[in-house]
Amino acid sequence: MMRIVKGLIKLILLLVPLAVMALGAGMLWASRSQAPSDGAMQIAGLGGEVTITRDVNGVPHIKAATRGDVAAGLGFAHAQDRLWQMEVSRMAGKGRLSELFGGATVSTDIWLRTMAISEAAEASLAVMDADTMVMLEGYARGVNAWIERNPQVFSSRLPPEYVILGYKPEPWRPVDTLTAIKMMSVSLAENLGEEALRLGFHRIGLSEAEIRDLLPYLDVDTPPEMPDLTALLGLDPAPIGEPATTADASAIFDDIDGVLATGASNNWVVSGERTQSGLPIVANDPHLGLMAPSIWYLAHLEVTGEFDEPRRLIGVSLPGTPFVLLGRGNDIAWGFTNTATDAQDVFVERVNPDNPDEYLTPTGWAPFGQKEEVIKVKGGEDQSFTRRWTRHGPVFPATYKHFDRLLPQNTVAALQWVALAHDDTTAMVGPRLYTMRTVEDFQNGFDAFLTPMQSMVVADRSGNIGFVAAGRVPRRDPANRLMGRAPAPGWNAIYDWRGYAPYRDLPRQTNPDSGLIATANTKIVGPEYPLHLTFDWEEPYRQNRIETLFNGSGEKHTPAMSRQMQADIFSPAFASLKPRMLKALEGKSLSQDNQALVARLASWDETMARDKMEPLLFMAWVRHTMMMTFEDDLGFMFRDWFKIRGKVVERLLDGQTARNWCDVKSTTDEESCEQIVTDAFGAAVAELSERYGEDPGTWRWGQAHYAKGAHRPFGEVSLLRRFFNVEVESGGGPFTLDRGRTQVQDDKDPYANTNAASYRGIFDMADLDRSTYIQTTGQSGNVFSGHYNDFAPIWADVNSIEIPATDVADPVGVWSLSPG
């Protein structure tokens, strides 16, 4: 027996070191999937030499004679640093995620395949001009050169994700770039959710006044009264009950709903009359979903041979595309925010009861477009479904947004959406940016930009400032009283779009007398503007805060002041709600501990600082107030509607609502809002005690509100999350300029920061080489790289880096590409 034991011990002593050595060798092999710092490669199709010089921050400075060759250099650099991210983007656009991730993404693939995004991209390829095609083809050339290279000795040719999942990439094609651009439209889509909510609220028996309590319009808007949806759509007049099964069925699309409408942003441009330098300052921070790696990749592109002088673009690029989308050129600097125009309409299509392959149009029955789709599933059986579409657009999966429950029998919901256009010329703006020298050039040059509509500020070296909202805006019939607010009857021609607004009629401004243009996703036009953009604007807290900070300062503006504004964590919404909520507690019987917490809130300055406990307590208090007030009334629709809605709670506490929402349906007494707010305070304290400990002195907003840069897919794998996710404590909140949106409907992690400033840029036209930039994680998407997360602490502290247009002083590596 002892001999056996000794033998086992010897075997273990032999195997353990071997296992450790094998693991170490595997880690070394995988870590060498990073691109070497220096190298050279010949690439067929290049027109000349391309150099890629990386600086200490991992930012590539790419120089070539032509835009096509610069695009090849950027494609090469993107593939070196972000190939897996590019893979996920194009596979999502094609509805093929399940080939990578298995059954967990089948529902997401069904939705994306239904939208036919890749088909729209294929069709749009035919309308690209010659300059754009040169860049698209050059970019694909650079990407494929890196994919197809011979790797260095003892290294993986592909990033770790490919190795772990056992997947090999297909060659990159120009259409993949157009697909990546369209996927950006998906993340910035607006209005669809509001249409579904208004339909759902109507179906559970709410009046229009009650619906306005829940989805209030801006005070400056006066939309027409909604038509009766029951009569308009042929709905059952009896309110529907609690459809638990439908709620569960609709939840399978949570992943795609988590991507839709995740955008918000700030930008401003201030004229030289108001700046210390005497020339304009531009600032921009687009708020998008956080991810690892960052959605953006910093780059400096220089074209030396096509123009009368070298032309440069410096800023953020979108991996998968050959363009700098936000940043500066030789003579201009610009920034975007999401306009959130209503570029989507849901149409209810009536199905022929005698022939389910037909639907009703204004001129009679017409056949659905149909195609059998097969979704290949890694590790599982193929999944098939029939994709259908109408003259308006794709037919949604039946359970999406509860449409199967909300709509009558023999009807389906279809979507018309600008982003699905087959003549999408948005990519054609990319090559033009090199040629733009003035504000006027910029405003005129974005006529090809269709989707997603963006509110753009711009300045030039001559001192001009300007604004244009570029994008395709649907025209609606004056008799259409829905105005995009709820699903429309597809068989009634009144609700069909009447083409699109001419580019010359879109909002535009140049050198206003105020010397300031700022946008923050709320209404961008005055009452005299003739075109309808939307009624579903963002609440105006951030817009008002920007204007207050500018107009309240007697000093000349500087880049440092713009940085302070981007770092501003004062919450105007919570400053408005706090006295209302504290008043509800007056005279109430509270424990001594809770009285102490109330006193802390009373003295709180309404800043969402990460080292304070008060922001966490107040956020939890508002969250529980909303849940205890509205969940019983809204039932299965509550979760789709639930986010912190400042104006809704203000009106609730002021008693300016169409009903007493605070009354609990399950009790015989009529509860008051004071009672609900009091009970919610106790519930918030109990929740935080359970999550973060009994001692409130240890609670910190930054701990709960960590920036959650989630990796796809390993961010959801417990053993891998700590390696692949990029997470850092952050301040701010849903209403601050340094924005940090939470998913309060997620009971597991309701306070995490999931949507924030994805990039920050500040530009003084007097010294563009001192412009500052930052994105959320780092330049590399390879988890073994030192540049995988090195930007995260800089970003969290609202600091930045510089990327001068001069040659890199101390390069850390140079790649030389030449024709082959």
C-alpha angles and dihedrals in degrees: 000000000000089000090056092048092049090048091052091049091052090048091051091047088052099043099044095059089044090052091048090048091048091049091048092048090049091050091048091049092049093044090056088064084089114102115261113250093242134028149129133229139175114226124192113235099028114134095210147334120325124193125196111193117183122206129211091279094053093253112148119227103202122195129183139142097250139035090241093057093044087053089053089052092051091047089052092049093045090051091049093052109021110023096128092050089051090049093054091048096053094041089052091051089052094046091241103121092118089067085066104031107025129224096343092079101041093105091048090050091050091054094045094044088049090057089054091215094161091051090053089050091050091051093046091055087074093062097051116118123234096263092053094047090052090055094043092050093043091051092051089048091057095045093049093047089061094043093050098042125118104254124231118268116291096004141114115254090214135048118270095262092063091049095048093047095038095233130142120205123241118230114281115250132192090249089060088064092052088049090053090052091050090051087061087059089054091057091049098043115134139183101031090092093049092050091053092046094052090049091048094047090050091050093053089055106262120150122233090255090053091048089053088054088060099037104027122188122227114276089242093057124084106187119184119261112275117251117244103276092200092062095035097053100026093246125173104264092218113090113246121244132223107314100192093169092052091050089054092047093050091050091071087078094056091110094058092042087054088060099043119089096001096137133106130142151172128229137161141173121199124194125243091252087070099040133083093230094052093236130087126280122212125197131180137174115171112201112220139152112296117239142160113274101027118259087240134065120197118228143164113215123190126186110195106176113038101067140042089268136011108288120209138193120191125181141064126340128193111239106244093039133078097222140095100229101182128025138053143316130197093287109010141051126196146175138196138218126183110262091200092212116176099260094150132072127181114217124198107220120202113224119218105252089210095047119025090195091070135069133193122263129177088266099043139277119344132182121258116240105245138187131172109234126198119201113201111217123205108236093001146070121289115264119219131196138161114248113209134187139181134204087280098049145271122354111236122237105269098248096044111121088355090284092148089061099036099049130064123261115276093031134103134189121243130186130225109195133168091221090066093060115135091212098054108157097175093117091060090075091067098074091042093062090075090061099046115109104158142038088253091053089053096047093048096040095061094067088107092057107105109160144068095013109234135194103227129195121193141175134189136208091255089067101257122138127195151163137213132174102215123192144085112291119195118229116223130200114262087233090060101101092176090070091190095305099116138010114294131215106262092206094061114082092205088078097050117109115258097216123275137302114263113254091241089063096055119108112284136164135179129190098341118201090245091063090223135095118178133165132188106170096278126107112319100184136062129237091269094063107110103207125081111234103165144308093217101081124160115263107272099236096111094042091052091047092054092050092046092053093048097043094042094055120088092190129095109259122253135181088255089059091050088053090051089053092050087051094048111130100176110126112216091186094054090043087058095044099043099074090044093052095042089051089058089060095053111120093007122133107249131169118256091251092051091047088057090052091050089052090053091052091048091058095041115117094219093247117139095224116170094224094056130087096205096077090054094048094047093046090051090047093053090044093054091043090057094045094048092045105044111018096080091049098046100039113177091004093060098083094052090051100040119113130114103286110186100190092046092055092043091056091044093055092043091055092240097133134110093242142009098272090177093069109106111229095211095060132070094223122078108242122212127223089245089060093047093048090049093049090045091056091056091046091051092051091048092050094049091046089055094046102039107017138275095278110082088196088074096051114108130182092219092057093054096033097053115157103253109210097182122201119220112259108346095057087080095050108092096212093049103034095088090055101042105033119080107216128170134162112263140184131214129069143219094296103036126099087239086058125204114173120200132205097231091173089065104090092191096058110004099158103045116122105244102159122040145128101324091187136005124204131175123185130186107195089211091067113014092173088068091057114132131223140177139167128194109262121008141285098272128072091195109104091213093059124100086223093059094095108357093114094054099085091041090052093046090055090048091242126135149191133245125236108192121198091231123095115288108269098208109016118196093203145353129209119196119203121190138176113278 
